[in-house]
Amino acid sequence: MNLRLDADVQKLEMERLRKGKARAEEDLDSLKIDYKKLRSSMRTAGLGKASEQRRKEIQEEKNKADRWERRFQ
């Protein structure tokens, strides 16, 4: 009788752990998707770049604008 109760308790505990694991995996997958969306948005907005890289890009754009301005003068 005691062995049957122990086995039932073990089964219930394993089922609870499996459900918890499945829920945790779903949460992890959801977080991964959200992270990918965030990184994509940051790339689109240009927020993922270092300030030095931005300064270089701005300087390059200024140089291009100056070249075009000199051409049309």
N, CA, C and O atoms as a Tripos MOL2 file, in Angstrom:
@<TRIPOS>MOLECULE
protein
  292   291    73     0     0
PROTEIN
NO_CHARGES

@<TRIPOS>ATOM
      1 N           0.8240   -1.1960    0.0000 N.3       1 MET1
      2 CA          0.0000    0.0000    0.0000 C.3       1 MET1
      3 C           0.8650    1.2570    0.0000 C.2       1 MET1
      4 O           0.6310    2.1910   -0.7670 O.2       1 MET1
      5 N           1.8740    1.2610    0.8780 N.am      2 ASN2
      6 CA          2.7580    2.4140    0.9450 C.3       2 ASN2
      7 C           3.5410    2.6000   -0.3550 C.2       2 ASN2
      8 O           3.7730    3.7260   -0.7950 O.2       2 ASN2
      9 N           3.9380    1.5020   -0.9520 N.am      3 LEU3
     10 CA          4.6870    1.5990   -2.2030 C.3       3 LEU3
     11 C           3.8310    2.1940   -3.3080 C.2       3 LEU3
     12 O           4.3250    2.9730   -4.1220 O.2       3 LEU3
     13 N           2.5580    1.8370   -3.3460 N.am      4 ARG4
     14 CA          1.6530    2.3760   -4.3530 C.3       4 ARG4
     15 C           1.4860    3.8870   -4.1550 C.2       4 ARG4
     16 O           1.4920    4.6440   -5.1260 O.2       4 ARG4
     17 N           1.3380    4.3240   -2.9040 N.am      5 LEU5
     18 CA          1.2270    5.7590   -2.6140 C.3       5 LEU5
     19 C           2.4980    6.4980   -3.0160 C.2       5 LEU5
     20 O           2.4400    7.5810   -3.5980 O.2       5 LEU5
     21 N           3.6440    5.9050   -2.7010 N.am      6 ASP6
     22 CA          4.9240    6.5130   -3.0810 C.3       6 ASP6
     23 C           5.0390    6.6310   -4.5990 C.2       6 ASP6
     24 O           5.5140    7.6420   -5.1150 O.2       6 ASP6
     25 N           4.6080    5.6050   -5.2990 N.am      7 ALA7
     26 CA          4.6740    5.6270   -6.7610 C.3       7 ALA7
     27 C           3.7450    6.6960   -7.3140 C.2       7 ALA7
     28 O           4.1060    7.4030   -8.2550 O.2       7 ALA7
     29 N           2.5490    6.8230   -6.7380 N.am      8 ASP8
     30 CA          1.6050    7.8570   -7.1930 C.3       8 ASP8
     31 C           2.1600    9.2550   -6.9270 C.2       8 ASP8
     32 O           2.0340   10.1500   -7.7640 O.2       8 ASP8
     33 N           2.7630    9.4330   -5.7800 N.am      9 VAL9
     34 CA          3.3630   10.7330   -5.4400 C.3       9 VAL9
     35 C           4.4920   11.0500   -6.4160 C.2       9 VAL9
     36 O           4.6170   12.1790   -6.8900 O.2       9 VAL9
     37 N           5.3020   10.0540   -6.7060 N.am     10 GLN10
     38 CA          6.4020   10.2490   -7.6500 C.3      10 GLN10
     39 C           5.8760   10.6310   -9.0370 C.2      10 GLN10
     40 O           6.4330   11.5150   -9.6880 O.2      10 GLN10
     41 N           4.8150    9.9740   -9.4870 N.am     11 LYS11
     42 CA          4.2300   10.2780  -10.7930 C.3      11 LYS11
     43 C           3.6940   11.7050  -10.8300 C.2      11 LYS11
     44 O           3.9140   12.4370  -11.7950 O.2      11 LYS11
     45 N           2.9930   12.0900   -9.7750 N.am     12 LEU12
     46 CA          2.4560   13.4530   -9.7110 C.3      12 LEU12
     47 C           3.5750   14.4920   -9.7080 C.2      12 LEU12
     48 O           3.4800   15.5280  -10.3670 O.2      12 LEU12
     49 N           4.6240   14.2010   -8.9610 N.am     13 GLU13
     50 CA          5.7650   15.1240   -8.9060 C.3      13 GLU13
     51 C           6.4410   15.2470  -10.2740 C.2      13 GLU13
     52 O           6.7980   16.3480  -10.6930 O.2      13 GLU13
     53 N           6.6170   14.1230  -10.9680 N.am     14 MET14
     54 CA          7.2280   14.1490  -12.2950 C.3      14 MET14
     55 C           6.3500   14.9190  -13.2790 C.2      14 MET14
     56 O           6.8610   15.6750  -14.1060 O.2      14 MET14
     57 N           5.0440   14.7320  -13.1960 N.am     15 GLU15
     58 CA          4.1330   15.4490  -14.0970 C.3      15 GLU15
     59 C           4.2010   16.9600  -13.8460 C.2      15 GLU15
     60 O           4.2070   17.7610  -14.7810 O.2      15 GLU15
     61 N           4.2520   17.3250  -12.5690 N.am     16 ARG16
     62 CA          4.3590   18.7490  -12.2140 C.3      16 ARG16
     63 C           5.6730   19.3360  -12.7390 C.2      16 ARG16
     64 O           5.6960   20.4510  -13.2590 O.2      16 ARG16
     65 N           6.7540   18.5860  -12.6000 N.am     17 LEU17
     66 CA          8.0550   19.0580  -13.0860 C.3      17 LEU17
     67 C           8.0710   19.1870  -14.6090 C.2      17 LEU17
     68 O           8.6360   20.1400  -15.1470 O.2      17 LEU17
     69 N           7.4550   18.2330  -15.3020 N.am     18 ARG18
     70 CA          7.3990   18.3020  -16.7720 C.3      18 ARG18
     71 C           6.6300   19.5340  -17.2260 C.2      18 ARG18
     72 O           7.0370   20.2230  -18.1610 O.2      18 ARG18
     73 N           5.5020   19.8070  -16.5500 N.am     19 LYS19
     74 CA          4.7050   20.9850  -16.9030 C.3      19 LYS19
     75 C           5.4980   22.2610  -16.6560 C.2      19 LYS19
     76 O           5.4710   23.1900  -17.4640 O.2      19 LYS19
     77 N           6.2020   22.2930  -15.5340 N.am     20 GLY20
     78 CA          7.0280   23.4650  -15.2240 C.3      20 GLY20
     79 C           8.1340   23.6520  -16.2390 C.2      20 GLY20
     80 O           8.4290   24.7750  -16.6470 O.2      20 GLY20
     81 N           8.7450   22.5540  -16.6470 N.am     21 LYS21
     82 CA          9.8170   22.6280  -17.6430 C.3      21 LYS21
     83 C           9.2700   23.1210  -18.9830 C.2      21 LYS21
     84 O           9.8910   23.9530  -19.6450 O.2      21 LYS21
     85 N           8.1020   22.6010  -19.3780 N.am     22 ALA22
     86 CA          7.4910   23.0220  -20.6400 C.3      22 ALA22
     87 C           7.1570   24.5120  -20.5890 C.2      22 ALA22
     88 O           7.3770   25.2280  -21.5660 O.2      22 ALA22
     89 N           6.6310   24.9790  -19.4650 N.am     23 ARG23
     90 CA          6.2970   26.3960  -19.3140 C.3      23 ARG23
     91 C           7.5590   27.2640  -19.3820 C.2      23 ARG23
     92 O           7.5650   28.3230  -20.0100 O.2      23 ARG23
     93 N           8.6200   26.7990  -18.7280 N.am     24 ALA24
     94 CA          9.8820   27.5410  -18.7530 C.3      24 ALA24
     95 C          10.4530   27.5940  -20.1690 C.2      24 ALA24
     96 O          10.9900   28.6240  -20.5780 O.2      24 ALA24
     97 N          10.3460   26.5000  -20.9200 N.am     25 GLU25
     98 CA         10.8430   26.4950  -22.3040 C.3      25 GLU25
     99 C          10.0250   27.4330  -23.1830 C.2      25 GLU25
    100 O          10.5820   28.1100  -24.0470 O.2      25 GLU25
    101 N           8.7120   27.4820  -22.9760 N.am     26 GLU26
    102 CA          7.8710   28.4110  -23.7320 C.3      26 GLU26
    103 C           8.2520   29.8560  -23.4220 C.2      26 GLU26
    104 O           8.3290   30.6930  -24.3210 O.2      26 GLU26
    105 N           8.4890   30.1430  -22.1360 N.am     27 ASP27
    106 CA          8.8980   31.4950  -21.7480 C.3      27 ASP27
    107 C          10.2340   31.8630  -22.3730 C.2      27 ASP27
    108 O          10.4240   32.9920  -22.8260 O.2      27 ASP27
    109 N          11.1560   30.9100  -22.3980 N.am     28 LEU28
    110 CA         12.4680   31.1650  -22.9960 C.3      28 LEU28
    111 C          12.3330   31.4370  -24.4930 C.2      28 LEU28
    112 O          12.9590   32.3590  -25.0180 O.2      28 LEU28
    113 N          11.5220   30.6400  -25.1750 N.am     29 ASP29
    114 CA         11.3050   30.8680  -26.6020 C.3      29 ASP29
    115 C          10.6970   32.2410  -26.8480 C.2      29 ASP29
    116 O          11.0870   32.9410  -27.7820 O.2      29 ASP29
    117 N           9.7470   32.6210  -26.0150 N.am     30 SER30
    118 CA          9.1140   33.9340  -26.1480 C.3      30 SER30
    119 C          10.1330   35.0530  -25.9390 C.2      30 SER30
    120 O          10.1370   36.0430  -26.6710 O.2      30 SER30
    121 N          10.9940   34.8880  -24.9370 N.am     31 LEU31
    122 CA         12.0360   35.8910  -24.6910 C.3      31 LEU31
    123 C          13.0110   35.9800  -25.8600 C.2      31 LEU31
    124 O          13.4420   37.0740  -26.2250 O.2      31 LEU31
    125 N          13.3570   34.8460  -26.4440 N.am     32 LYS32
    126 CA         14.2680   34.8580  -27.5940 C.3      32 LYS32
    127 C          13.6480   35.6140  -28.7620 C.2      32 LYS32
    128 O          14.3270   36.3920  -29.4310 O.2      32 LYS32
    129 N          12.3620   35.3870  -29.0080 N.am     33 ILE33
    130 CA         11.6740   36.0800  -30.1020 C.3      33 ILE33
    131 C          11.6380   37.5800  -29.8290 C.2      33 ILE33
    132 O          11.9050   38.3850  -30.7200 O.2      33 ILE33
    133 N          11.3060   37.9530  -28.5870 N.am     34 ASP34
    134 CA         11.2650   39.3720  -28.2290 C.3      34 ASP34
    135 C          12.6390   40.0150  -28.3840 C.2      34 ASP34
    136 O          12.7440   41.1520  -28.8460 O.2      34 ASP34
    137 N          13.6980   39.2910  -27.9990 N.am     35 TYR35
    138 CA         15.0540   39.8090  -28.1150 C.3      35 TYR35
    139 C          15.4230   40.0330  -29.5780 C.2      35 TYR35
    140 O          16.0260   41.0510  -29.9190 O.2      35 TYR35
    141 N          15.0630   39.0850  -30.4420 N.am     36 LYS36
    142 CA         15.3530   39.2350  -31.8630 C.3      36 LYS36
    143 C          14.6290   40.4360  -32.4370 C.2      36 LYS36
    144 O          15.2030   41.1850  -33.2280 O.2      36 LYS36
    145 N          13.3670   40.6330  -32.0470 N.am     37 LYS37
    146 CA         12.6070   41.7870  -32.5240 C.3      37 LYS37
    147 C          13.2410   43.0880  -32.0450 C.2      37 LYS37
    148 O          13.3360   44.0530  -32.8030 O.2      37 LYS37
    149 N          13.6730   43.1140  -30.7940 N.am     38 LEU38
    150 CA         14.3140   44.3070  -30.2450 C.3      38 LEU38
    151 C          15.6060   44.6260  -30.9780 C.2      38 LEU38
    152 O          15.8520   45.7770  -31.3400 O.2      38 LEU38
    153 N          16.4360   43.6050  -31.2000 N.am     39 ARG39
    154 CA         17.6990   43.8330  -31.9150 C.3      39 ARG39
    155 C          17.4490   44.3320  -33.3260 C.2      39 ARG39
    156 O          18.1610   45.2070  -33.8180 O.2      39 ARG39
    157 N          16.4350   43.7740  -33.9770 N.am     40 SER40
    158 CA         16.0900   44.2040  -35.3230 C.3      40 SER40
    159 C          15.6540   45.6580  -35.3130 C.2      40 SER40
    160 O          16.0560   46.4290  -36.1840 O.2      40 SER40
    161 N          14.8430   46.0400  -34.3490 N.am     41 SER41
    162 CA         14.3920   47.4250  -34.2340 C.3      41 SER41
    163 C          15.5560   48.3640  -33.9650 C.2      41 SER41
    164 O          15.6170   49.4670  -34.5070 O.2      41 SER41
    165 N          16.4790   47.9140  -33.1200 N.am     42 MET42
    166 CA         17.6390   48.7520  -32.8140 C.3      42 MET42
    167 C          18.5020   48.9410  -34.0550 C.2      42 MET42
    168 O          19.0080   50.0350  -34.3020 O.2      42 MET42
    169 N          18.6700   47.8660  -34.8400 N.am     43 ARG43
    170 CA         19.4600   47.9820  -36.0670 C.3      43 ARG43
    171 C          18.7940   48.9420  -37.0330 C.2      43 ARG43
    172 O          19.4570   49.7740  -37.6520 O.2      43 ARG43
    173 N          17.4750   48.8240  -37.1590 N.am     44 THR44
    174 CA         16.7330   49.6880  -38.0680 C.3      44 THR44
    175 C          16.8690   51.1470  -37.6510 C.2      44 THR44
    176 O          17.0360   52.0290  -38.4920 O.2      44 THR44
    177 N          16.7960   51.3920  -36.3480 N.am     45 ALA45
    178 CA         16.8890   52.7600  -35.8390 C.3      45 ALA45
    179 C          18.3350   53.2270  -35.7250 C.2      45 ALA45
    180 O          18.5790   54.4150  -35.5120 O.2      45 ALA45
    181 N          19.2870   52.3300  -35.8590 N.am     46 GLY46
    182 CA         20.6940   52.7070  -35.7610 C.3      46 GLY46
    183 C          21.1640   52.8570  -34.3300 C.2      46 GLY46
    184 O          22.1830   53.5060  -34.0930 O.2      46 GLY46
    185 N          20.4630   52.2850  -33.3710 N.am     47 LEU47
    186 CA         20.8280   52.4490  -31.9640 C.3      47 LEU47
    187 C          21.9090   51.4790  -31.5130 C.2      47 LEU47
    188 O          22.4720   51.6530  -30.4320 O.2      47 LEU47
    189 N          22.2080   50.4800  -32.2980 N.am     48 GLY48
    190 CA         23.1810   49.4770  -31.8900 C.3      48 GLY48
    191 C          24.6150   49.8570  -32.2130 C.2      48 GLY48
    192 O          25.5310   49.0770  -31.9520 O.2      48 GLY48
    193 N          24.8270   51.0280  -32.7710 N.am     49 LYS49
    194 CA         26.1730   51.4120  -33.1860 C.3      49 LYS49
    195 C          26.8820   52.1940  -32.0900 C.2      49 LYS49
    196 O          26.2560   52.8710  -31.2740 O.2      49 LYS49
    197 N          28.1810   52.0850  -32.0940 N.am     50 ALA50
    198 CA         28.9860   52.8350  -31.1410 C.3      50 ALA50
    199 C          29.0550   54.2940  -31.5860 C.2      50 ALA50
    200 O          28.9230   54.5940  -32.7720 O.2      50 ALA50
    201 N          29.2580   55.1760  -30.6500 N.am     51 SER51
    202 CA         29.2800   56.6070  -30.9710 C.3      51 SER51
    203 C          30.4080   56.9510  -31.9450 C.2      51 SER51
    204 O          30.2500   57.8330  -32.7890 O.2      51 SER51
    205 N          31.5350   56.2630  -31.8340 N.am     52 GLU52
    206 CA         32.6500   56.5220  -32.7570 C.3      52 GLU52
    207 C          32.2480   56.1640  -34.1840 C.2      52 GLU52
    208 O          32.5660   56.8930  -35.1230 O.2      52 GLU52
    209 N          31.5640   55.0670  -34.3420 N.am     53 GLN53
    210 CA         31.1050   54.6590  -35.6670 C.3      53 GLN53
    211 C          30.1090   55.6900  -36.2210 C.2      53 GLN53
    212 O          30.1480   56.0160  -37.4070 O.2      53 GLN53
    213 N          29.2350   56.1910  -35.3780 N.am     54 ARG54
    214 CA         28.2760   57.2270  -35.8150 C.3      54 ARG54
    215 C          28.9940   58.4980  -36.2410 C.2      54 ARG54
    216 O          28.6480   59.1070  -37.2530 O.2      54 ARG54
    217 N          29.9960   58.8940  -35.4620 N.am     55 ARG55
    218 CA         30.7550   60.1070  -35.8210 C.3      55 ARG55
    219 C          31.4080   59.9460  -37.1880 C.2      55 ARG55
    220 O          31.4100   60.8760  -37.9940 O.2      55 ARG55
    221 N          31.9580   58.7740  -37.4440 N.am     56 LYS56
    222 CA         32.5830   58.5360  -38.7420 C.3      56 LYS56
    223 C          31.5640   58.6150  -39.8650 C.2      56 LYS56
    224 O          31.8260   59.2120  -40.9090 O.2      56 LYS56
    225 N          30.3980   58.0090  -39.6480 N.am     57 GLU57
    226 CA         29.3580   58.0520  -40.6770 C.3      57 GLU57
    227 C          28.8760   59.4760  -40.9240 C.2      57 GLU57
    228 O          28.6570   59.8680  -42.0700 O.2      57 GLU57
    229 N          28.7130   60.2420  -39.8680 N.am     58 ILE58
    230 CA         28.2820   61.6360  -40.0230 C.3      58 ILE58
    231 C          29.3280   62.4240  -40.7810 C.2      58 ILE58
    232 O          28.9960   63.2120  -41.6670 O.2      58 ILE58
    233 N          30.5920   62.2170  -40.4370 N.am     59 GLN59
    234 CA         31.6660   62.9280  -41.1290 C.3      59 GLN59
    235 C          31.6980   62.5470  -42.6130 C.2      59 GLN59
    236 O          31.8860   63.4110  -43.4690 O.2      59 GLN59
    237 N          31.5170   61.2710  -42.9170 N.am     60 GLU60
    238 CA         31.4980   60.8350  -44.3140 C.3      60 GLU60
    239 C          30.3410   61.4990  -45.0680 C.2      60 GLU60
    240 O          30.5090   61.9290  -46.2090 O.2      60 GLU60
    241 N          29.1870   61.5810  -44.4400 N.am     61 GLU61
    242 CA         28.0390   62.2200  -45.0890 C.3      61 GLU61
    243 C          28.2930   63.7110  -45.3000 C.2      61 GLU61
    244 O          27.9130   64.2600  -46.3340 O.2      61 GLU61
    245 N          28.9280   64.3680  -44.3370 N.am     62 LYS62
    246 CA         29.2660   65.7870  -44.4920 C.3      62 LYS62
    247 C          30.2390   65.9690  -45.6490 C.2      62 LYS62
    248 O          30.1040   66.8960  -46.4480 O.2      62 LYS62
    249 N          31.2250   65.0710  -45.7300 N.am     63 ASN63
    250 CA         32.1930   65.1540  -46.8250 C.3      63 ASN63
    251 C          31.5140   64.9800  -48.1790 C.2      63 ASN63
    252 O          31.8260   65.6960  -49.1310 O.2      63 ASN63
    253 N          30.5860   64.0270  -48.2660 N.am     64 LYS64
    254 CA         29.8460   63.8330  -49.5170 C.3      64 LYS64
    255 C          29.0480   65.0680  -49.8770 C.2      64 LYS64
    256 O          29.0240   65.4860  -51.0350 O.2      64 LYS64
    257 N          28.3920   65.6550  -48.8790 N.am     65 ALA65
    258 CA         27.5880   66.8540  -49.1280 C.3      65 ALA65
    259 C          28.4830   67.9970  -49.6000 C.2      65 ALA65
    260 O          28.1100   68.7370  -50.5110 O.2      65 ALA65
    261 N          29.6530   68.1490  -48.9920 N.am     66 ASP66
    262 CA         30.5880   69.2020  -49.4060 C.3      66 ASP66
    263 C          31.0610   68.9940  -50.8380 C.2      66 ASP66
    264 O          31.1500   69.9480  -51.6100 O.2      66 ASP66
    265 N          31.3660   67.7380  -51.1950 N.am     67 ARG67
    266 CA         31.7990   67.4540  -52.5640 C.3      67 ARG67
    267 C          30.7200   67.8190  -53.5660 C.2      67 ARG67
    268 O          31.0120   68.4390  -54.5890 O.2      67 ARG67
    269 N          29.4830   67.4470  -53.2920 N.am     68 TRP68
    270 CA         28.3840   67.7740  -54.1950 C.3      68 TRP68
    271 C          28.1760   69.2810  -54.2780 C.2      68 TRP68
    272 O          27.8890   69.8130  -55.3500 O.2      68 TRP68
    273 N          28.3190   69.9580  -53.1640 N.am     69 GLU69
    274 CA         28.1440   71.4130  -53.1580 C.3      69 GLU69
    275 C          29.2190   72.0780  -54.0110 C.2      69 GLU69
    276 O          28.9210   72.9980  -54.7730 O.2      69 GLU69
    277 N          30.4760   71.6200  -53.8910 N.am     70 ARG70
    278 CA         31.5530   72.1950  -54.6960 C.3      70 ARG70
    279 C          31.3360   71.9200  -56.1790 C.2      70 ARG70
    280 O          31.6530   72.7700  -57.0120 O.2      70 ARG70
    281 N          30.8060   70.7580  -56.5230 N.am     71 ARG71
    282 CA         30.5570   70.4230  -57.9240 C.3      71 ARG71
    283 C          29.5440   71.3580  -58.5690 C.2      71 ARG71
    284 O          29.6850   71.7230  -59.7360 O.2      71 ARG71
    285 N          28.5370   71.7410  -57.8210 N.am     72 PHE72
    286 CA         27.4730   72.5450  -58.3900 C.3      72 PHE72
    287 C          27.7080   74.0430  -58.2590 C.2      72 PHE72
    288 O          26.8440   74.8320  -58.6420 O.2      72 PHE72
    289 N          28.8400   74.4510  -57.7340 N.am     73 GLN73
    290 CA         29.1220   75.8840  -57.6190 C.3      73 GLN73
    291 C          29.8290   76.3950  -58.8430 C.2      73 GLN73
    292 O          30.1470   77.5820  -58.9220 O.2      73 GLN73
@<TRIPOS>BOND
     1     1     2 1
     2     2     3 1
     3     3     4 2
     4     3     5 am
     5     5     6 1
     6     6     7 1
     7     7     8 2
     8     7     9 am
     9     9    10 1
    10    10    11 1
    11    11    12 2
    12    11    13 am
    13    13    14 1
    14    14    15 1
    15    15    16 2
    16    15    17 am
    17    17    18 1
    18    18    19 1
    19    19    20 2
    20    19    21 am
    21    21    22 1
    22    22    23 1
    23    23    24 2
    24    23    25 am
    25    25    26 1
    26    26    27 1
    27    27    28 2
    28    27    29 am
    29    29    30 1
    30    30    31 1
    31    31    32 2
    32    31    33 am
    33    33    34 1
    34    34    35 1
    35    35    36 2
    36    35    37 am
    37    37    38 1
    38    38    39 1
    39    39    40 2
    40    39    41 am
    41    41    42 1
    42    42    43 1
    43    43    44 2
    44    43    45 am
    45    45    46 1
    46    46    47 1
    47    47    48 2
    48    47    49 am
    49    49    50 1
    50    50    51 1
    51    51    52 2
    52    51    53 am
    53    53    54 1
    54    54    55 1
    55    55    56 2
    56    55    57 am
    57    57    58 1
    58    58    59 1
    59    59    60 2
    60    59    61 am
    61    61    62 1
    62    62    63 1
    63    63    64 2
    64    63    65 am
    65    65    66 1
    66    66    67 1
    67    67    68 2
    68    67    69 am
    69    69    70 1
    70    70    71 1
    71    71    72 2
    72    71    73 am
    73    73    74 1
    74    74    75 1
    75    75    76 2
    76    75    77 am
    77    77    78 1
    78    78    79 1
    79    79    80 2
    80    79    81 am
    81    81    82 1
    82    82    83 1
    83    83    84 2
    84    83    85 am
    85    85    86 1
    86    86    87 1
    87    87    88 2
    88    87    89 am
    89    89    90 1
    90    90    91 1
    91    91    92 2
    92    91    93 am
    93    93    94 1
    94    94    95 1
    95    95    96 2
    96    95    97 am
    97    97    98 1
    98    98    99 1
    99    99   100 2
   100    99   101 am
   101   101   102 1
   102   102   103 1
   103   103   104 2
   104   103   105 am
   105   105   106 1
   106   106   107 1
   107   107   108 2
   108   107   109 am
   109   109   110 1
   110   110   111 1
   111   111   112 2
   112   111   113 am
   113   113   114 1
   114   114   115 1
   115   115   116 2
   116   115   117 am
   117   117   118 1
   118   118   119 1
   119   119   120 2
   120   119   121 am
   121   121   122 1
   122   122   123 1
   123   123   124 2
   124   123   125 am
   125   125   126 1
   126   126   127 1
   127   127   128 2
   128   127   129 am
   129   129   130 1
   130   130   131 1
   131   131   132 2
   132   131   133 am
   133   133   134 1
   134   134   135 1
   135   135   136 2
   136   135   137 am
   137   137   138 1
   138   138   139 1
   139   139   140 2
   140   139   141 am
   141   141   142 1
   142   142   143 1
   143   143   144 2
   144   143   145 am
   145   145   146 1
   146   146   147 1
   147   147   148 2
   148   147   149 am
   149   149   150 1
   150   150   151 1
   151   151   152 2
   152   151   153 am
   153   153   154 1
   154   154   155 1
   155   155   156 2
   156   155   157 am
   157   157   158 1
   158   158   159 1
   159   159   160 2
   160   159   161 am
   161   161   162 1
   162   162   163 1
   163   163   164 2
   164   163   165 am
   165   165   166 1
   166   166   167 1
   167   167   168 2
   168   167   169 am
   169   169   170 1
   170   170   171 1
   171   171   172 2
   172   171   173 am
   173   173   174 1
   174   174   175 1
   175   175   176 2
   176   175   177 am
   177   177   178 1
   178   178   179 1
   179   179   180 2
   180   179   181 am
   181   181   182 1
   182   182   183 1
   183   183   184 2
   184   183   185 am
   185   185   186 1
   186   186   187 1
   187   187   188 2
   188   187   189 am
   189   189   190 1
   190   190   191 1
   191   191   192 2
   192   191   193 am
   193   193   194 1
   194   194   195 1
   195   195   196 2
   196   195   197 am
   197   197   198 1
   198   198   199 1
   199   199   200 2
   200   199   201 am
   201   201   202 1
   202   202   203 1
   203   203   204 2
   204   203   205 am
   205   205   206 1
   206   206   207 1
   207   207   208 2
   208   207   209 am
   209   209   210 1
   210   210   211 1
   211   211   212 2
   212   211   213 am
   213   213   214 1
   214   214   215 1
   215   215   216 2
   216   215   217 am
   217   217   218 1
   218   218   219 1
   219   219   220 2
   220   219   221 am
   221   221   222 1
   222   222   223 1
   223   223   224 2
   224   223   225 am
   225   225   226 1
   226   226   227 1
   227   227   228 2
   228   227   229 am
   229   229   230 1
   230   230   231 1
   231   231   232 2
   232   231   233 am
   233   233   234 1
   234   234   235 1
   235   235   236 2
   236   235   237 am
   237   237   238 1
   238   238   239 1
   239   239   240 2
   240   239   241 am
   241   241   242 1
   242   242   243 1
   243   243   244 2
   244   243   245 am
   245   245   246 1
   246   246   247 1
   247   247   248 2
   248   247   249 am
   249   249   250 1
   250   250   251 1
   251   251   252 2
   252   251   253 am
   253   253   254 1
   254   254   255 1
   255   255   256 2
   256   255   257 am
   257   257   258 1
   258   258   259 1
   259   259   260 2
   260   259   261 am
   261   261   262 1
   262   262   263 1
   263   263   264 2
   264   263   265 am
   265   265   266 1
   266   266   267 1
   267   267   268 2
   268   267   269 am
   269   269   270 1
   270   270   271 1
   271   271   272 2
   272   271   273 am
   273   273   274 1
   274   274   275 1
   275   275   276 2
   276   275   277 am
   277   277   278 1
   278   278   279 1
   279   279   280 2
   280   279   281 am
   281   281   282 1
   282   282   283 1
   283   283   284 2
   284   283   285 am
   285   285   286 1
   286   286   287 1
   287   287   288 2
   288   287   289 am
   289   289   290 1
   290   290   291 1
   291   291   292 2
@<TRIPOS>SUBSTRUCTURE
     1 MET1         2 RESIDUE 1 A MET
     2 ASN2         6 RESIDUE 1 A ASN
     3 LEU3        10 RESIDUE 1 A LEU
     4 ARG4        14 RESIDUE 1 A ARG
     5 LEU5        18 RESIDUE 1 A LEU
     6 ASP6        22 RESIDUE 1 A ASP
     7 ALA7        26 RESIDUE 1 A ALA
     8 ASP8        30 RESIDUE 1 A ASP
     9 VAL9        34 RESIDUE 1 A VAL
    10 GLN10       38 RESIDUE 1 A GLN
    11 LYS11       42 RESIDUE 1 A LYS
    12 LEU12       46 RESIDUE 1 A LEU
    13 GLU13       50 RESIDUE 1 A GLU
    14 MET14       54 RESIDUE 1 A MET
    15 GLU15       58 RESIDUE 1 A GLU
    16 ARG16       62 RESIDUE 1 A ARG
    17 LEU17       66 RESIDUE 1 A LEU
    18 ARG18       70 RESIDUE 1 A ARG
    19 LYS19       74 RESIDUE 1 A LYS
    20 GLY20       78 RESIDUE 1 A GLY
    21 LYS21       82 RESIDUE 1 A LYS
    22 ALA22       86 RESIDUE 1 A ALA
    23 ARG23       90 RESIDUE 1 A ARG
    24 ALA24       94 RESIDUE 1 A ALA
    25 GLU25       98 RESIDUE 1 A GLU
    26 GLU26      102 RESIDUE 1 A GLU
    27 ASP27      106 RESIDUE 1 A ASP
    28 LEU28      110 RESIDUE 1 A LEU
    29 ASP29      114 RESIDUE 1 A ASP
    30 SER30      118 RESIDUE 1 A SER
    31 LEU31      122 RESIDUE 1 A LEU
    32 LYS32      126 RESIDUE 1 A LYS
    33 ILE33      130 RESIDUE 1 A ILE
    34 ASP34      134 RESIDUE 1 A ASP
    35 TYR35      138 RESIDUE 1 A TYR
    36 LYS36      142 RESIDUE 1 A LYS
    37 LYS37      146 RESIDUE 1 A LYS
    38 LEU38      150 RESIDUE 1 A LEU
    39 ARG39      154 RESIDUE 1 A ARG
    40 SER40      158 RESIDUE 1 A SER
    41 SER41      162 RESIDUE 1 A SER
    42 MET42      166 RESIDUE 1 A MET
    43 ARG43      170 RESIDUE 1 A ARG
    44 THR44      174 RESIDUE 1 A THR
    45 ALA45      178 RESIDUE 1 A ALA
    46 GLY46      182 RESIDUE 1 A GLY
    47 LEU47      186 RESIDUE 1 A LEU
    48 GLY48      190 RESIDUE 1 A GLY
    49 LYS49      194 RESIDUE 1 A LYS
    50 ALA50      198 RESIDUE 1 A ALA
    51 SER51      202 RESIDUE 1 A SER
    52 GLU52      206 RESIDUE 1 A GLU
    53 GLN53      210 RESIDUE 1 A GLN
    54 ARG54      214 RESIDUE 1 A ARG
    55 ARG55      218 RESIDUE 1 A ARG
    56 LYS56      222 RESIDUE 1 A LYS
    57 GLU57      226 RESIDUE 1 A GLU
    58 ILE58      230 RESIDUE 1 A ILE
    59 GLN59      234 RESIDUE 1 A GLN
    60 GLU60      238 RESIDUE 1 A GLU
    61 GLU61      242 RESIDUE 1 A GLU
    62 LYS62      246 RESIDUE 1 A LYS
    63 ASN63      250 RESIDUE 1 A ASN
    64 LYS64      254 RESIDUE 1 A LYS
    65 ALA65      258 RESIDUE 1 A ALA
    66 ASP66      262 RESIDUE 1 A ASP
    67 ARG67      266 RESIDUE 1 A ARG
    68 TRP68      270 RESIDUE 1 A TRP
    69 GLU69      274 RESIDUE 1 A GLU
    70 ARG70      278 RESIDUE 1 A ARG
    71 ARG71      282 RESIDUE 1 A ARG
    72 PHE72      286 RESIDUE 1 A PHE
    73 GLN73      290 RESIDUE 1 A GLN
